[in-house]
Amino acid sequence: MIVRYMLRINQNPMRHLSTRKMKLLNLSLLIHLCSLLLVSTQPTNQPPFSCDSTDPLTKSYKFCKTTLPINRRVEDLVSRLTLDEKISQLVNTAAAIPRLGIPGYEWWSEALHGVAFVANISQGIRFNGTIRSATSFPQVILTAASFDPYLWYRIGQAIGIEARGVYNAGQARGMTFWTPNINIFRDPRWGRGQETPGEDPLVTGKYAVSFVRGIQGDSFEGGKLGESLQVSACCKHFTAYDLDNWKGINRFVFDANVTLQDLADTYQPPFQSCIEKGKASGVMCAYNRINGVPNCADYNLLSKTARGQWGFNGYITSDCDAVSIIYDEQGYVKEPEDAVADVLTAGMDLDCGEYLKNYTGSAIEKKKVAVSDIDRALHNLFSIRMRLGLFNGNPAKQPFGNIGSDQVCSQEHLNLALEAARNGIVLLKNDNRLLPLAKTEITSLAVIGPNANSSETLVGNYAGPPCNPVTPLQGLQSYVKNINYHPGCSTVNCSSDLADEAMKIVKGTDQVVLVMGLDQTQEREAHDRVDLVLPGHQQKLVTRIASAANKPVILVLLCGGPVDITFAKNDQNIGSIIWAGYPGEAGGRALAEIIFGDHNPGGRLPITWYPQNLTKIPMTDMRMRPEPSSGYPGRTYRFYQGLKVFEFGYGLSYTNYSYEFLPLTKDKVYLNNQSSDKIALGYKSVSEMGTELCEKSKLPVTVRVQNNGEMDGKHAVLLFVRQAKTGNERPIKQLVGFNNVDLKAGEKAEIKLELSPCEHLSSAEGDGQMVVDEGSYFLSIGDKESEITVVFSEDTSDAATSKLMILPRILIFFYIYSFIHSFIPMHIVLK
């Protein structure tokens, strides 16, 4: 999105403009100037708002009466707008409407893992006043590695508070944040995989729900949000978007060939959860096409599915310039007005760009667009602005008005950023218990690597200016005063290593820490990787340093996507490997605490780490399921049938844990109802079973977890399920529940999880229908398994009752038959 927008604004804006377009441009500039003048009449430290109670004119407007329902207020506002004013509101930089006292509004703001400033492109947030920075939490992929939904909620909550604090300080022109990114991290080369919670639909969906509830101001359990929004969240990119620019194929023209089966059980569930459970107030449609149809022009996707089936009640925005590319680059329509007509008819409300501003008027003139479609879009847009309290008078006197600038970069939020980094970092290797290092024995360290002292690498992409970043080198310096540092390579791409110079600081030191990996030059928006190995000469540098060191070295990797480090995994000179993602501003401190044992690592990988040979598979192949006949191995741990460097969910600790399944309340799940047409086929449709039966069939699963080591630790408990009968395009296994537990050394605890057969035991048929197979399933945690059976025949209790009813009837029949037969000849009875 950012790159696309930058390319557009850097072009000559006057090129090819017609006289009419010049007039539109001049009108737009005039409206924008009025917006700035309107805002400037208010105190500079006060945010823009409508319905000022001191203005007698606004008192007469129904849309300013807070006692009325929002839908009636919006109807009144929209009815007062001219057609030109309506069109001016359909783009991300919505113009002011001075005659109604409505200031301009910027819909585009970012808060992926902290309130962000988008490189002088979006003016939604500015860090040019009393607030100069915001808490930078770990990049999402690392946060997901904690497998801790309550942590995700708290991070969202903190970001929402800081966003509102920035707004209250007068440094924001919008409170709509285009976050979270909940696309499935399908291919490890994807440059934006770092922004996502990983490759699993359940994890991604739970992250979406927790984060959205937090940032919007809801409770962790949900259901307490009401109409007021702390800020507005937006689930993106809808849908099946996971390729940016790979070997010349870019996201703007890519037509993703996706089966209904894969859409149903992989790509769509996170968005359904985000809408139904998270109650997100925004959705962003993606650039790419799905089976030929642009996402933003897909009525079935936006209106029928999101709004119709899932009950979405919010606004739908395009990704930036997505409307223009429907005509300009995809060639999907014959003229610009057709693109405008298609997206508005499909149910899109907002254009991040200028296409709707430039062509909606002519589309109406050509009768391609109805004004009613524009009014619908405006209803959705102004409803959100009203839910944010921007039409309720002075925000300082409204809910969330007491959030001040002191809550931005607060100590509480900085502590949370540290906690998130600690709990996400994953220990991948620890031969001979090299870690943790003994503080009393380590008097000197050699710290080598291009990521060792880079504060920029810490935060990943879509980041604002951090409050107080601590690099890995700085974190280690708080433990060891005698540290020798060398970058090893001039840059992360390591086109020429400086091993000879780095080797000079290795000998004579107690321990060597190598901080390698990737950065935004290697993986980012608009740039996918080609390889899965370390870039340039990094591997050579690591191997040379490790062979020259006095002891096995510690390898730390900063990266979003996985890296094939098979060489390091098998090298006895590399004693420990740590994956630290992009750990945010507190990442260096968290890493040092783990290395020196002040924190016990408990993170687990949210994505499979694949070998380099996976790159033989085109990124454009969207299939999840394997095809053995062609050698296609499938995607993600649920379907992939190939070698792995590290498994999904893998992660070591300084202690060890054991598990025990407590006896289930029942080991058979009966899924019977009146609809039995699929029983002969061995499966039943979830939709046919109905909500009542699905609720009734839920099963509590209790697991006893014990910390058998000598260190306290926080541990993620992951519950998987697999079918006894494999094949039939069903997942090899899939995650069905997870939770976190803090255990002291030697302590045990019982973790309660809930198994919902309709949700957790179902998989998709070729037509996208979710079904549950009859037969045995195995629940597993660690090396422990527990079997349950799905049965389609009648429940034992119902069956028993039925049999008791039938048996007396049979006995009575035979009694009567025998009595009659004793008196009447058989041939008469038969007559």
Buried (B, 14 or more C-beta within 10 A) or exposed (E): BBBBBBEBEEEEEEEEBEEEEEEBBEBBEEBBEBBEEBBEEBEEEBBBBBBBEEEEEBEEBBBBBBEBEBEEBBBBBBEBBEEBBBBBBBBBBBBBBBEBBBBBBBBBBBBBBBBBBBEEBBBBBBBEEEBEBBBBBBBBBBBBBBBBBEBBBBBBBBBBBBBBBBBBBBBBBBBBBBBBBBBBBBBBBBBBBBBBBBBBBBBBBBBBBBBBBBBBBBEBEBEEBEEBBBBBBBBBBBBBBBBBBBEEBBBBEBBBBBBBBBBBBBBBBBBBBBBBBBBBBBBBBBBBBBBEBBBBBBBBBBBBBBBEEBEBEBBBBBBBBBBBBBBEEBEBBEBBBBBBBBBBBBBBBBBBBBBBBBBBBBBBEBEBBBEEBBBBBBBBBBBBBBBBBBBBBBBEEBBBBEBBBEBBBBEEBBEBBBBBBBBBBBBBBBEEEBBBBEEEEBEBBBBBBBBBBBBBBBBBBBBBBBBBBBBBBBBBBEBBEEBBBBBBBEBBBBEEBBBEEBBEBBEEBBBBBBBBBBBBEBBBBBBBBEEBBBBBBBBBBBBBBBEBBEEBBBBBBBBBBBBBBBBBBEBEBBBBBBBBBBBBBBBBBBBBBBBBBBBBBBBBBBBBBBBEEBBEBEBBBBBBBBEEEEEBBBBBBBBBEBEBBBEBBBBBBBBBBEBBBBEBEEEEBBBBEEBEEBBEEEBBBBEBBBEEBBEEBBBEBBBBBBBEBEBBBBBBBBBBBBBEEEEEBBBBBBBBBBBBBEBEEEBBBEBEBEBBBBBBBBBBBEEBBBBBBBBBBBBBBBEEEBEBBBBBBBBEEEEEEEEEEEEEEEEEEEEEEEEEEEEEEEEEEEE
